[in-house]
Amino acid sequence: MEDIKFYAEFSKNFLSGEFNQFIFSGNIYDIFQHDNEYLNLGDFLKKRLSNTRTVITFTIADGVDFFSKKDRDEFIATLAENLTFFESYEDRRSWVIKSIAASKVQPLEGLKLLKEASKLSVKKDLKKNFSKPFAFLILHAETLIPDIEVSRMNDFDRQKLVFLRDWLCDEYFINSNDLLIFVSQTVSEIHKSLINLPSMDNIVIDYPDFEQRFSFIENETKKIEINLDISTERFSDLTAGLNLNGIRHILIHG
């Protein structure tokens, strides 16, 4: 089965070695097919990337979150094993857990935790190795680092911006096998000093074309057992400009 266009482009650009930082923009509020089900973008990316990576999501509302409890437990244990501050393992583990909790109200603390893990992941002499490289998904990125003039930013926004610039420009991260994805509907809402970084690539998610709409409508009408008053071809024409999520809403609610 042919891969979804935007994901195929992302995979190709990442595997080229030129980029490991991405902005996904455009039709981000659509649904995307994976294993015969349609998922929102966040869940789609988590499922696709979790096969080969430890996926960690981050928003200013929910802080640091993990794809599975297994990933969370391994992250805490591995990071605590390798930290150099605090003498006992239990103290280090407690710090990691508290930092995850604090990230819900202090975004910078969450970012610091992710950077600490990514720095350790490239080291060769760890007491315990991370089982997989990381994929950091920064959802609603425009709310974390909005495109505001630095002179108009509050102290917290300036700290986040400087921290992210330093992290993403660090050679260890650029040359690592980890990746970071910002998700935002409009690229211009993210601070320009981040979107212009040399290792940052913009992946635009297009709205579905006629063939994609036709295939989706055909499959959905069979699944939910409804009969259209017009042909599938005509309905596909009339839904030009809508995404699959919008089309599904029309099919279900009429």
VOBA-1610 file (N, C-alpha, C; in pm, whole numbers, padded with zeros to 5 digits, always signed):
BEGIN
Met+00084-00119+00000Met+00000+00000+00000Met+00088+00125+00000Glu+00054+00220-00085Glu+00133+00342-00096Glu+00120+00425+00030Asp+00232+00478+00079Asp+00230+00555+00201Asp+00165+00691+00178Ile+00112+00749+00286Ile+00054+00882+00277Ile+00162+00980+00233Lys+00126+01069+00144Lys+00223+01155+00076Lys+00312+01232+00174Phe+00251+01299+00271Phe+00332+01382+00361Phe+00426+01297+00445Tyr+00381+01177+00484Tyr+00467+01092+00566Tyr+00581+01034+00483Ala+00553+01004+00359Ala+00658+00954+00269Ala+00764+01062+00247Glu+00721+01186+00231Glu+00816+01297+00214Glu+00900+01316+00339Phe+00835+01312+00455Phe+00906+01324+00583Phe+01009+01212+00598Ser+00970+01088+00572Ser+01061+00974+00587Ser+01182+00989+00495Lys+01158+01028+00371Lys+01266+01045+00275Lys+01363+01154+00319Asn+01311+01266+00365Asn+01397+01378+00406Asn+01474+01346+00534Phe+01411+01272+00625Phe+01483+01234+00747Phe+01593+01134+00716Leu+01561+01036+00633Leu+01660+00932+00601Leu+01775+00987+00516Ser+01755+01101+00453Ser+01862+01163+00376Ser+01975+01210+00467Gly+01946+01229+00596Gly+02046+01275+00690Gly+02059+01426+00696Glu+01984+01496+00612Glu+01996+01642+00609Glu+01915+01709+00720Phe+01804+01645+00759Phe+01715+01705+00859Phe+01682+01605+00969Asn+01674+01655+01092Asn+01613+01575+01198Asn+01517+01661+01282Gln+01483+01777+01228Gln+01387+01867+01291Gln+01285+01907+01184Phe+01156+01896+01218Phe+01052+01916+01118Phe+00938+02000+01174Ile+00872+02072+01084Ile+00745+02136+01114Ile+00639+02074+01024Phe+00537+02017+01082Phe+00423+01966+01006Phe+00315+02073+01011Ser+00276+02122+00894Ser+00177+02230+00888Ser+00071+02198+00784Gly-00029+02285+00775Gly-00134+02266+00676Gly-00254+02194+00734Asn-00291+02083+00673Asn-00413+02010+00707Asn-00391+01920+00829Ile-00354+01980+00941Ile-00316+01901+01058Ile-00435+01850+01139Tyr-00553+01902+01112Tyr-00671+01860+01189Tyr-00753+01754+01116Asp-00691+01689+01019Asp-00759+01584+00945Asp-00739+01450+01014Ile-00794+01345+00952Ile-00773+01208+00999Ile-00695+01133+00892Phe-00612+01037+00938Phe-00518+00969+00849Phe-00525+00819+00873Gln-00519+00742+00765Gln-00540+00598+00776Gln-00415+00525+00822His-00435+00436+00917His-00328+00348+00965His-00392+00218+01012Asp-00347+00106+00952Asp-00400-00026+00990Asp-00553-00029+00987Asn-00610+00019+00878Asn-00756+00013+00856Asn-00838+00095+00955Glu-00777+00192+01019Glu-00852+00287+01101Glu-00801+00428+01073Tyr-00886+00526+01100Tyr-00849+00665+01078Tyr-00820+00731+01212Leu-00705+00798+01219Leu-00658+00857+01343Leu-00630+01006+01323Asn-00641+01083+01433Asn-00595+01221+01424Asn-00444+01223+01406Leu-00390+01337+01370Leu-00248+01342+01333Leu-00157+01299+01447Gly-00185+01346+01569Gly-00101+01309+01682Gly-00095+01159+01703Asp-00212+01094+01703Asp-00216+00949+01723Asp-00155+00875+01605Phe-00177+00926+01484Phe-00117+00865+01365Phe+00035+00865+01375Leu+00092+00980+01411Leu+00238+00990+01421Leu+00291+00902+01533Lys+00221+00899+01644Lys+00267+00817+01757Lys+00270+00669+01718Lys+00167+00623+01650Lys+00163+00482+01612Lys+00268+00450+01507Arg+00286+00538+01408Arg+00385+00512+01304Arg+00527+00514+01359Leu+00557+00610+01444Leu+00693+00627+01493Leu+00729+00531+01605Ser+00628+00482+01676Ser+00657+00398+01794Ser+00714+00263+01758Asn+00707+00225+01630Asn+00767+00097+01589Asn+00918+00096+01608Thr+00980+00211+01589Thr+01126+00218+01594Thr+01178+00322+01693Arg+01087+00394+01761Arg+01130+00504+01847Arg+01049+00510+01976Thr+01110+00571+02077Thr+01034+00608+02196Thr+00972+00744+02169Val+00840+00746+02158Val+00770+00868+02121Val+00727+00943+02246Ile+00768+01069+02255Ile+00731+01155+02367Ile+00661+01278+02311Thr+00539+01302+02358Thr+00467+01421+02314Thr+00478+01530+02419Phe+00461+01654+02371Phe+00471+01767+02462Phe+00375+01877+02418Thr+00293+01924+02510Thr+00210+02043+02488Thr+00216+02127+02616Ile+00180+02255+02603Ile+00182+02339+02723Ile+00065+02305+02815Ala-00035+02232+02765Ala-00149+02194+02847Ala-00123+02065+02925Asp-00059+01967+02859Asp-00041+01835+02921Asp+00103+01804+02958Gly+00196+01890+02921Gly+00336+01866+02952Gly+00392+01746+02878Val+00484+01676+02941Val+00548+01558+02882Val+00457+01438+02896Asp+00436+01367+02785Asp+00353+01247+02788Asp+00415+01140+02699Phe+00377+01015+02722Phe+00439+00902+02655Phe+00335+00820+02580Phe+00381+00749+02478Phe+00292+00666+02397Phe+00234+00550+02479Ser+00314+00498+02570Ser+00267+00384+02651Ser+00327+00392+02791Lys+00266+00320+02884Lys+00319+00312+03020Lys+00457+00247+03019Lys+00475+00149+02931Lys+00606+00083+02920Lys+00714+00184+02882Asp+00684+00271+02785Asp+00780+00374+02745Asp+00810+00469+02860Arg+00706+00507+02931Arg+00723+00599+03045Arg+00812+00536+03152Asp+00783+00412+03188Asp+00861+00344+03292Asp+01007+00328+03251Glu+01029+00291+03124Glu+01166+00274+03077Glu+01241+00407+03075Phe+01172+00512+03031Phe+01233+00645+03027Phe+01278+00687+03167Ile+01189+00672+03264Ile+01220+00712+03402Ile+01338+00631+03456Ala+01333+00500+03437Ala+01438+00413+03492Ala+01573+00439+03425Thr+01573+00453+03294Thr+01699+00471+03221Thr+01760+00607+03249Leu+01678+00710+03249Leu+01728+00844+03277Leu+01781+00852+03419Ala+01707+00796+03515Ala+01750+00799+03655Ala+01881+00723+03674Glu+01900+00615+03600Glu+02021+00536+03612Glu+02144+00613+03566Asn+02127+00705+03471Asn+02242+00769+03407Asn+02267+00914+03448Leu+02176+00974+03522Leu+02197+01113+03564Leu+02320+01122+03655Thr+02387+01234+03649Thr+02509+01251+03728Thr+02486+01331+03857Phe+02368+01393+03868Phe+02341+01464+03993Phe+02252+01379+04083Phe+02259+01404+04211Phe+02197+01325+04317Phe+02272+01193+04333Glu+02294+01155+04456Glu+02375+01036+04483Glu+02299+00906+04463Ser+02177+00899+04513Ser+02106+00771+04509Ser+02016+00761+04387Tyr+01994+00638+04344Tyr+01906+00612+04231Tyr+01765+00661+04261Glu+01718+00638+04382Glu+01582+00678+04419Glu+01564+00830+04412Asp+01668+00905+04453Asp+01660+01051+04444Asp+01653+01095+04297Arg+01733+01030+04213Arg+01732+01064+04071Arg+01598+01027+04007Arg+01546+00911+04043Arg+01417+00868+03989Arg+01306+00964+04033Ser+01311+01003+04158Ser+01211+01097+04210Ser+01218+01230+04136Trp+01339+01276+04103Trp+01354+01403+04029Trp+01292+01392+03891Val+01313+01279+03823Val+01256+01261+03688Val+01104+01263+03696Ile+01046+01189+03789Ile+00900+01182+03802Ile+00843+01320+03834Lys+00908+01392+03925Lys+00860+01526+03960Lys+00871+01623+03842Ser+00976+01606+03763Ser+00994+01693+03647Ser+00886+01668+03542Ile+00848+01542+03524Ile+00739+01509+03432Ile+00609+01575+03479Ala+00582+01564+03608Ala+00461+01625+03663Ala+00465+01778+03653Ala+00583+01836+03681Ala+00598+01983+03677Ala+00582+02038+03537Ser+00609+01955+03436Ser+00603+02004+03298Ser+00463+02047+03257Lys+00361+02003+03332Lys+00223+02043+03301Lys+00199+02191+03332Val+00275+02246+03423Val+00257+02387+03459Val+00381+02471+03433Gln+00495+02404+03410Gln+00620+02474+03382Gln+00682+02414+03256Pro+00643+02464+03140Pro+00690+02404+03013Pro+00841+02394+03002Leu+00912+02493+03053Leu+01058+02491+03041Leu+01117+02370+03114Glu+01057+02330+03225Glu+01106+02213+03298Glu+01090+02087+03213Gly+00981+02079+03138Gly+00961+01966+03050Gly+01063+01962+02938Leu+01091+02078+02880Leu+01190+02085+02772Leu+01329+02047+02824Lys+01362+02091+02943Lys+01492+02057+03002Lys+01505+01906+03020Leu+01396+01842+03060Leu+01397+01697+03079Leu+01421+01625+02947Leu+01356+01671+02842Leu+01373+01609+02710Leu+01516+01627+02660Lys+01570+01745+02680Lys+01707+01769+02636Lys+01805+01682+02713Glu+01783+01668+02842Glu+01873+01585+02924Glu+01872+01441+02873Ala+01754+01391+02839Ala+01745+01254+02788Ala+01813+01242+02652Ser+01794+01340+02567Ser+01853+01332+02433Ser+02004+01343+02438Lys+02057+01421+02531Lys+02202+01432+02546Lys+02262+01299+02592Leu+02192+01234+02686Leu+02241+01106+02735Leu+02232+00997+02629Ser+02132+01006+02543Ser+02107+00898+02447Ser+02219+00880+02346Val+02301+00984+02326Val+02410+00973+02227Val+02542+00929+02291Lys+02543+00916+02423Lys+02667+00878+02491Lys+02688+00727+02482Lys+02814+00686+02484Lys+02849+00546+02464Lys+02872+00471+02595Asp+02897+00543+02702Asp+02938+00477+02827Asp+02829+00483+02933Leu+02704+00464+02893Leu+02593+00471+02987Leu+02587+00345+03074Lys+02538+00362+03195Lys+02516+00246+03281Lys+02403+00160+03225Lys+02305+00227+03165Lys+02193+00157+03103Lys+02154+00234+02978Asn+02144+00166+02864Asn+02115+00234+02738Asn+01964+00246+02713Phe+01927+00354+02647Phe+01791+00366+02598Phe+01771+00263+02487Ser+01655+00199+02486Ser+01633+00089+02390Ser+01613+00139+02247Lys+01563+00263+02233Lys+01535+00316+02099Lys+01566+00466+02098Pro+01594+00521+01979Pro+01609+00666+01970Pro+01475+00735+01997Phe+01481+00866+02019Phe+01361+00941+02055Phe+01296+01008+01934Ala+01163+01022+01945Ala+01088+01112+01857Ala+01010+01205+01948Phe+01046+01333+01946Phe+00978+01433+02029Phe+00872+01503+01943Leu+00746+01494+01982Leu+00637+01559+01911Leu+00590+01679+01991Ile+00613+01798+01939Ile+00569+01921+02005Ile+00440+01965+01937Leu+00326+01931+01999Leu+00197+01962+01941Leu+00154+02105+01978His+00077+02169+01891His+00036+02308+01910His+00158+02395+01936Ala+00258+02378+01850Ala+00388+02443+01872Ala+00378+02594+01880Glu+00280+02653+01809Glu+00267+02799+01809Glu+00233+02854+01948Thr+00177+02768+02034Thr+00145+02814+02170Thr+00267+02807+02261Leu+00365+02728+02222Leu+00487+02714+02303Leu+00590+02821+02269Ile+00611+02845+02140Ile+00708+02944+02096Ile+00646+03030+01984Pro+00552+03119+02021Pro+00483+03199+01920Pro+00576+03300+01854Asp+00539+03342+01733Asp+00621+03439+01661Asp+00591+03580+01711Ile+00654+03612+01822Ile+00642+03744+01884Ile+00781+03808+01886Glu+00786+03938+01865Glu+00915+04006+01874Glu+00974+03984+02013Val+01103+03957+02018Val+01169+03926+02145Val+01146+04038+02247Ser+01146+04162+02201Ser+01128+04275+02292Ser+00990+04277+02356Arg+00893+04208+02294Arg+00756+04204+02346Arg+00728+04077+02425Met+00823+03985+02428Met+00804+03860+02501Met+00818+03880+02650Asn+00746+03797+02726Asn+00771+03795+02870Asn+00894+03709+02897Asp+00939+03707+03019Asp+01062+03635+03052Asp+01052+03486+03022Phe+00935+03426+03049Phe+00919+03282+03028Phe+00927+03247+02879Asp+00866+03330+02793Asp+00872+03303+02649Asp+01015+03319+02598Arg+01086+03418+02648Arg+01226+03436+02606Arg+01311+03317+02647Gln+01289+03268+02769Gln+01366+03154+02817Gln+01340+03030+02731Lys+01214+03006+02697Lys+01180+02891+02612Lys+01244+02903+02475Leu+01240+03024+02418Leu+01296+03045+02285Leu+01446+03022+02285Val+01515+03081+02381Val+01661+03065+02388Val+01697+02919+02413Phe+01622+02854+02500Phe+01650+02714+02530Phe+01635+02628+02405Leu+01526+02645+02332Leu+01502+02564+02213Leu+01606+02591+02105Arg+01642+02718+02086Arg+01745+02750+01985Arg+01877+02683+02020Asp+01915+02691+02147Asp+02041+02629+02189Asp+02037+02478+02170Trp+01926+02417+02209Trp+01912+02271+02198Trp+01918+02226+02053Leu+01838+02288+01967Leu+01827+02243+01829Leu+01947+02279+01744Cys+02029+02372+01792Cys+02152+02409+01719Cys+02273+02333+01771Asp+02254+02256+01878Asp+02367+02184+01936Asp+02407+02070+01843Glu+02537+02057+01817Glu+02586+01957+01721Glu+02549+01815+01762Tyr+02546+01788+01893Tyr+02515+01651+01935Tyr+02374+01614+01888Phe+02279+01711+01895Phe+02142+01680+01856Phe+02128+01673+01704Ile+02192+01765+01634Ile+02186+01767+01488Ile+02241+01636+01430Asn+02345+01583+01494Asn+02410+01461+01443Asn+02355+01333+01505Ser+02256+01345+01590Ser+02201+01227+01656Ser+02096+01161+01567Asn+02048+01046+01612Asn+01942+00976+01541Asn+01805+01011+01597Asp+01799+01103+01693Asp+01672+01149+01747Asp+01608+01247+01649Leu+01479+01266+01662Leu+01414+01366+01577Leu+01311+01442+01659Leu+01282+01563+01612Leu+01185+01649+01677Leu+01089+01701+01571Ile+00960+01698+01603Ile+00858+01745+01510Ile+00771+01850+01580Phe+00768+01970+01524Phe+00672+02072+01565Phe+00546+02053+01480Val+00430+02061+01542Val+00303+02054+01467Val+00228+02183+01488Ser+00199+02253+01378Ser+00125+02379+01385Ser+00056+02402+01251Gln-00067+02448+01254Gln-00142+02465+01129Gln-00073+02564+01036Thr-00016+02669+01094Thr+00049+02773+01014Thr+00192+02792+01060Val+00287+02776+00969Val+00428+02789+01003Val+00460+02928+01056Ser+00397+03029+01000Ser+00429+03166+01036Ser+00394+03200+01180Glu+00317+03114+01248Glu+00283+03139+01388Glu+00393+03094+01483Ile+00491+03017+01432Ile+00604+02973+01512Ile+00717+03074+01497His+00792+03096+01602His+00895+03199+01598His+00992+03176+01483Lys+01014+03281+01406Lys+01092+03271+01282Lys+01235+03223+01304Ser+01293+03250+01420Ser+01430+03207+01443Ser+01441+03056+01458Leu+01328+02988+01481Leu+01327+02841+01487Leu+01296+02782+01350Ile+01198+02839+01280Ile+01161+02780+01151Ile+01271+02798+01047Asn+01364+02891+01071Asn+01472+02915+00975Asn+01601+02840+01009Leu+01597+02754+01109Leu+01717+02677+01144Leu+01756+02585+01028Pro+01886+02566+01003Pro+01930+02487+00887Pro+01889+02341+00891Ser+01867+02285+01010Ser+01828+02144+01019Ser+01677+02126+01030Met+01602+02235+01005Met+01456+02232+01014Met+01395+02222+00875Asp+01300+02131+00858Asp+01234+02111+00729Asp+01084+02125+00749Asn+01017+02189+00655Asn+00873+02208+00663Asn+00801+02105+00577Ile+00715+02026+00640Ile+00634+01926+00568Ile+00490+01978+00567Val+00440+02007+00447Val+00304+02060+00434Val+00208+01943+00408Ile+00107+01932+00492Ile+00006+01829+00475Ile-00107+01886+00390Asp-00123+01832+00270Asp-00223+01883+00177Asp-00363+01832+00212Tyr-00462+01907+00164Tyr-00600+01859+00173Tyr-00618+01745+00071Pro-00709+01652+00098Pro-00724+01536+00010Pro-00770+01575-00130Asp-00714+01509-00232Asp-00754+01534-00369Asp-00879+01452-00402Phe-00926+01460-00526Phe-01050+01393-00565Phe-01043+01242-00540Glu-00933+01179-00580Glu-00922+01033-00564Glu-00925+00992-00418Gln-00859+01070-00332Gln-00859+01038-00189Gln-00999+01056-00131Arg-01067+01163-00171Arg-01203+01185-00122Arg-01297+01076-00171Phe-01284+01041-00298Phe-01370+00937-00356Phe-01352+00804-00283Ser-01228+00763-00262Ser-01199+00637-00195Ser-01253+00637-00052Phe-01234+00750+00018Phe-01280+00761+00156Phe-01432+00754+00162Ile-01500+00829+00075Ile-01647+00831+00073Ile-01703+00693+00041Glu-01642+00628-00056Glu-01687+00494-00095Glu-01676+00397+00022Asn-01563+00399+00090Asn-01541+00307+00202Asn-01630+00341+00321Glu-01644+00471+00351Glu-01723+00511+00468Glu-01871+00482+00449Thr-01924+00504+00329Thr-02066+00478+00307Thr-02097+00329+00322Lys-02003+00245+00285Lys-02022+00101+00304Lys-02014+00065+00452Lys-01918+00127+00520Lys-01896+00094+00661Lys-02015+00134+00748Ile-02065+00255+00726Ile-02175+00303+00811Ile-02312+00277+00749Glu-02311+00210+00633Glu-02432+00162+00567Glu-02534+00273+00542Ile-02489+00372+00464Ile-02582+00477+00422Ile-02579+00486+00270Asn-02690+00534+00214Asn-02701+00553+00070Asn-02706+00702+00040Leu-02617+00746-00049Leu-02615+00885-00088Leu-02727+00915-00187Asp-02779+01038-00181Asp-02882+01080-00276Asp-02823+01113-00412Ile-02691+01129-00416Ile-02620+01158-00540Ile-02509+01056-00557Ser-02446+01054-00672Ser-02339+00957-00696Ser-02217+00990-00612Thr-02135+00889-00590Thr-02010+00910-00515Thr-01921+01009-00587Glu-01919+01002-00721Glu-01838+01097-00799Glu-01883+01241-00775Arg-02016+01262-00778Arg-02069+01397-00758Arg-02042+01447-00617Phe-02061+01358-00519Phe-02035+01397-00380Phe-01887+01430-00360Ser-01800+01355-00427Ser-01656+01382-00418Ser-01623+01519-00478Asp-01691+01554-00588Asp-01673+01687-00647Asp-01717+01797-00552Leu-01833+01777-00490Leu-01891+01881-00405Leu-01813+01902-00276Thr-01734+01803-00236Thr-01658+01816-00111Thr-01515+01865-00134Ala-01488+01915-00254Ala-01354+01973-00280Ala-01328+02085-00179Gly-01208+02082-00120Gly-01172+02183-00020Gly-01196+02139+00123Leu-01268+02027+00139Leu-01288+01973+00274Leu-01184+01866+00302Asn-01158+01844+00430Asn-01072+01732+00464Asn-01158+01611+00497Leu-01094+01498+00520Leu-01168+01374+00544Leu-01249+01382+00673Asn-01198+01452+00770Asn-01270+01469+00896Asn-01402+01541+00873Gly-01398+01647+00791Gly-01520+01720+00759Gly-01618+01636+00679Ile-01565+01558+00585Ile-01651+01471+00505Ile-01718+01365+00593Arg-01642+01308+00684Arg-01700+01208+00775Arg-01813+01269+00857His-01793+01392+00902His-01897+01460+00981His-02027+01474+00900Ile-02015+01510+00772Ile-02130+01525+00685Ile-02200+01390+00666Leu-02122+01286+00645Leu-02180+01153+00622Leu-02255+01104+00746Ile-02201+01132+00863Ile-02263+01082+00986Ile-02382+01167+01027His-02368+01299+01017His-02473+01387+01070His-02563+01446+00963Gly-02523+01429+00834Gly-02609+01473+00727Gly-02605+01623+00702
//
